[in-house]
Amino acid sequence: MIILGGSASSDLAEKVAKEVGENVGRLEIKRFPDGDKYVRILDDVKGQDVAVIQSLYHKPDQHIYADLHIFELLMIVDTLRDLGAKTITVVAPYLAYARQDSRFYPGEALSSQVIARLLEDVGTTKFLTVDCHLHRLGDVAKIFKIPAQNLSAMPLLGKYALKTIHPKKPFVIGPDEEAEQWAATVAKELDAEHTVFQKKRVRKEGATESKVEITATEVDLKGRDAVFADDIISTGDTLAKATRICKKMGARRIYALCTHPVLADGALMRVKSAGIQKVIGTDTIPSIVSQVSVAPVIAAALKS
């Protein structure tokens, strides 16, 4: 298998290639003066199985980056098809535009379906992602017509937390109902109990911002370490509110585990000010909290 890393995930591609036991393929990617991307595949891919790793994350201060990552990925896949690659597996550790998988108001675009169709149309034969934010549909395979699989980094995050923070009498918490699956997985790794808080999001039609209200379940956190588990920390608003509730309930220390550290709009400072001791994320999005690599999970899926 030839493993190619796009400009958003070149380091991760190197790690995956090492796990798989292959050398990473060669790409030439540069930018023209007007900002357009130039892509050239330097390996002979005819008749080969190829995996392309490109995380589709945004930069908090430059939201166009995700769109550039997407178009670069589309060009790579289309070129691989033209050059005669046998199979093309796209690995998007962080899948942008996945949030909008259902219509809340008439006329809304279903962005998750749009990105799936684009990837299929250029020649993708299989799709892999990690802890995809598709809460209403539940399974990434539901938006693709090609084989698609949602991998999880939560076992790795749980193991890392156990070895590094050594939580005392841990209680794992999903900050909202949608995080129950991740809280349950981390709790298994920590040999701990888990629960989820209830979140109510109120958004007026046409508004971009919504108000979040958090309600805690009745649990005894006195003298115990609370460990939050969630797929994404974006603005950190939900996590900050849930953290303040845990402090009032007597939690000893409070930690947060997440797969995708988006960390937009001062999120890290927001959650730490609320009382989070430490945030641990993965390298689906490179950040200062990305301490766990998803390379072993991706490599295992590619070898299966």
N, C-alpha and C positions, 0 to 999 in steps of 0.2 A: 504494500500500500504506500502511495505517495501522500505525504501530509504537507499541506500548504497553510501558511499562516498569513492572514491579511494584516494590514497595517495596525489594526486595533488589537490584534492578539498574537503578534509575532513571538513574544516571550512564552505565552501559554502553549503555542504550537510546538516550540522547542521542547517544552516539558512533556507534552503528549507524545511526541516522536520518540523521546528517550524511553518513556514508559512502554511504548509499543515495540521498541527495538528497531526503529527505522531512523534514517536521516530525514531532516525536514527538507522539503522541496524548495526550489529557488524561484523567487518572484522578483520582478523589477517593478516597483511602484513609485511614481513620481508625480509631481503636480506642475501643470502648465501655468504660465503667468496669470491667466484669468481664473485659476482655481480648479480647472478641469483635471481629472485624474488620468494618468497614463498607466496601463497595466500590461505587463508582458510575462508570460510563463516560460521559464528557461529550461524546463525539463521536458523530455519526451514522454507524453502522457498517453499516447495512442495505445488502446487496449488495456490500460491500467486502471486499478481501483484508486480513486483519489478522495481524500477528505480535506475539506477546506474549513479552517477554523477562523471565525470572524465574529467577535462579540459586537453587538449593535447598540452600544451604550451612548448616552449623551454626555457631553461635558456641561456641567452646571451653568457655565457662563457662555457656552457656545452650542446652542441646541441644534445647529445645522450639522454638527459632527455625526450624529447618528444617521442622518440622511446620506452623508458622504460615505460612511461605512457601508450602508446598505447598497448604494450604487456601485461601489467598488466590488462588493461581494457579487452582485449581479453580473458585472463584467467578467470577473474571474470564472464564474460558473458557466456563463455563455461561451467563453473562450475554450474552456475545457471540453464542452460539448462539441464545438467546432473542430477541435484537435483530435477528437475520437476517443476520449476517456471512456472506459468501459462502464464504470459507475461513478457517481459524484455524490458524496455524502457531505451535506452542509452541517457544520456544528456552530450554532449561534448560542454560546453560553448564556448571554443575556439577549433576549428577544425583544427588541423595541416594538412598540405599537401593539403589544399583546393585551393591554388593559381593556381596550374597547372590543369586547367579544360579544356583547349584546347591546341592543338599543334600549336606552332608558327614555329617550324622547324621539318622536317621529323625525325622520330625515337624517339621523346621525349615521356617520360612516362607520362601518365595521372594519376598523383598521387591521385587526388580526387576520381577517380573511384576505384583505388586500395584500399584506406582506406574504401570506402563504401562496396566493396565486402568482405573484411575481417570481418567487423562488421556484415554483413548479414550472412556470412557462419558460424560464431560461435553461432548464435542463437538470435540476436537482432530482436525484433518484431516491434519496433518503435524507431525513432531517432529524437532528438531535439538538436538544436544548437542555437547560438546567433550571429546575424549580421555576417553571414558567408561570407568569402571573395571569392565569386563566381560571379564575375562581368560579365563574358561573358555568362555563363549559366543562371544567374539570380536567379534561384530557386534551393535550395538544394534537393528538391524532384526529380529533373531531374537526379541526380547521384545515387539515391537509388531505389531499387525495393520494399522496404517496406515503410510504411507511414513515411514521414520525413517532418519536419517543421522548418523553420528559424524564430526564435523569434527576437525581437529587444529591445535593451536597450536604444534607443535614447529618447523615451518619459521620462524615468526616469532621464536621463542625462540633458534633457532640464528643467525639473522641479527642479532638484537640482541646476542647474546654476541660475535659476530665483531667488531662495531663498538665495543663498550664495554669488554670485558675483554681483547681482543687476546691470546688464548691462544697460548702458545709451544709449538710441536710438540704440538698437542692430541691427546689420546686420549680418545674418548667412551666412557663406561661406563654400562651399565644395571645398577643395583644388584641386580637379580634377573632371572631368565629372562623374566618377564612384561614387562619394559621394553625388550626387544630392538627392537621396532618404533620406539620413540621414540629410542633410541640411534642406530639406523640413519639416521633422518631428520635428527637433529642433526649426525651425522658427515658427512652429505652437504653440509650447509650450511657446515661448518667445513673441508671437504676433508680429513677426518681418518679414521683407523682407528677401529674401535669393537669392543667386546666386551661380554659380560654376565657378571656374577658369578652364582653358584648360591646360591639361598636355600632353606633347609629350615626350615619352620615346624612346631613341635610344640605341639599344643593338646590338653589332656585334655578328654574329653567333659564338658560343663557349665561349663567354665571360660571366662571372658571374655578372659583374657590368654593369649598364646602366646609361646613362646621361639623366637627367631630365630637361626639359625646361617648364616653367610655363608662361602662358599668362593670364592676368587679364581681366575680363569684365569691361565695363565702368560703374562704380558706384561711388557715392559720399560718401566717408567715413569720410569726415572732421568733427571732433568733435564727432564721433560716435564710439561705441565699436564694434569691429569685433569679432565674435565667430565662430571659425572653428568647423566643425562637420565631423568626419570620423570614419570608423570602426577600423582602426589600425594605431598606430604610431609605426613604425618599426625603421628605421634609423633616421627618422625625417627630411630627406633631402628635400622632397617635401614640408612639412609643413614650414620648415625654409625659403625656397625660397618664398613661398606664403606670409609668415609673413613680409618679407622685402618689398614685393610689397605693402602690406597694410599700412606699415609705410610711404612709399613714397606717398601713396594716402591720408595721413592725419588722419589715424585711431587714436582714442584717447587711447584706451587700446585694447589689443588683447588676446583672450583666446582660448583654444583648448579643445574640448570634444572628447573623443574616447571610444569605447567599449573595445578594446583589447590593453592595454599598453605593447606592446612587449619591447619597449625601449632598443633596442640593440645598441651597438657600440657608446655609449655616446650620445644617441638621446636626452635625456632630457636636457642636457647641451647645445646641438646644437640648439634646438628650443628656449630655454630661452635666449641664446646669441643673437638670431635673433630678439627677442623682445616679445616673448610670456610671458604674465603676470602670467598665471597659466594654468596648464594642469590638467584636471579632467578625470579619467578613472574609469573602473569598476573592480570587483573582478573576472572576467573571468580569469585574470592573476594577481595574487597577486603582488602588487608593491607599491611604496611610493606615487603614485598618485591615487590608487584604493579607491576612496571615496564613490562610489555608488555600492550597491550590486544588482546583477541580480536575487537574490533569489525570489523576488515577481513575476517576469516575468516567471521564471521556474515553480514556485509553481502553478501559474494560469493555465499554460499549462498542468501540471500533473493532475490538478483537473477537467479539461474540458473533 
